[in-house]
Amino acid sequence: MLQYLFANPLFFIGWLIALVIGITIHEFAHAYTAYRLGDSTAKMAGRVTFNPIAHMDPLGTLMLFLAGFGWGKPVPVNPFQLRHGRWGQVLVSLSGPLSNVIAAAIFALPLRILITANVETPAIVIQVLQAIIELNLILAIFNLIPIPPLDGSRILTALAPRAFSGVMAEIERIGPFVLLGIIVLTIVMNIPLFSRIILPLVSKIEYFFVFWPS
C-alpha cells in the first residue's frame, strides 16, 4: 500500500483511515466480548476502549501496508475466567472477524445510497468508504485462517477434541513462525497467494453489500 502514497494519495489516506477503524473495531470486539463473558484481563490492560493506540501492533500494521493484510495487538484473554467454557473462547475469537463484517456492512450503506441516488460526491469520501469496507473484510477473512496467532486458530483449538490438545499446543507454538514464513514468501517472492484467495472474496462480499439486490 505504500506505493500509493504518491501515486494515489486519496487512496492512501482512505486506507490509513480504514486501517485505524478496522483494527480498533476488531480488537475492541475481542476485549469487550471477553469482559462480558467474565474475563476482566483485557479491561485491566486498557483494551476495552475505542482508542486506536491501545490496539495497534507495529508488525501487523506494517504488514498491512507492505502486503495488504495484517493484524492488531493481540488481546490478552484468560480462558479459565470465561463463562461457557470452550464456547466462550469461540465467541471471543469470533467476535473480532464478525465485528469487521458488520462494520463493512454498515459503511456500505452510505456508499450504496450515494451510488443509487447518483449523488455528486467528493472523491475522498468514496475512497474512504470503499477502503473501510474492503479493509474490514480483509481483516475478517485473514483472521479466520487457522494459523496461530490468528483468530481462526483459536476457534479451532477451542473446538478440537481434548485428545488433540498436545497437537494443538505444538501448532500454537510453531504457528507464528509458519505465518511469518508465508508473509515473507508472499512479499519477497511476490507470490499472489492472498490476492488470489482473499481479494476476490472481498470483492464479492463488497459487491453484495453495496449493490444487492440490483
Steps between C-alpha positions, in 0.01 A plus 500: 500500500796734548534530121174698499637773731609708198329316213150529650500708822121482537510122499784502753314738733186289470694185577668662802165607646358157427797335670445688824125436498521132403765393751341703782159343442650151474705511819235688698252225413736234639560694821137597554369148433753348742402755764129428454572129535669548836868555419627842612858443376459715189315773690780525758747523210309799363373320191124558544534833323455660159839668534690363195839543668412221743437255217765565233771235459814639329574188292137433415451860390817491291382181328174669405696766313754262348284199419139619524414283803592510866378503859467704818659451840370171646247546779599321824234247596487255791286210372454366853304812596265483203147372543373214279839323484635442152198671345598814685840479332334454161278804555796718597702387198209531259396844625793675328439377143123529548532862614698578184233347276230700681708818467545437126124456459428821693748712303365350177161660565601863436704391198197313368279807550747732327535268201129418470394864531779605261605772744804704400750415773862605565742229395656482848164399650460212255865396549467493879172306498634243254824464696314448829276235347785315331745511790239381750424205273872427456548500878199271548603244237873505575448456875282193443796312353576219752867591555613636840476768621201577275142464626432197283761299688346591836159390377649172375686445829186563704292258291763225464448181704698486825701209358661743256601752765869406464489540123319831528755625753783416258318676216455799728874501567619489139202676341638855520818389321294331227290813459809721486655266242191522281503879523871522415459268200199698384692828510852396398403256226197704395270199528139611442376254761269736685406714203359189330313372806409786732452793262255327260291399802516856634381633163202263492389587854549873440292481181227317694493765774500798263290383204272214615224476399541668165 
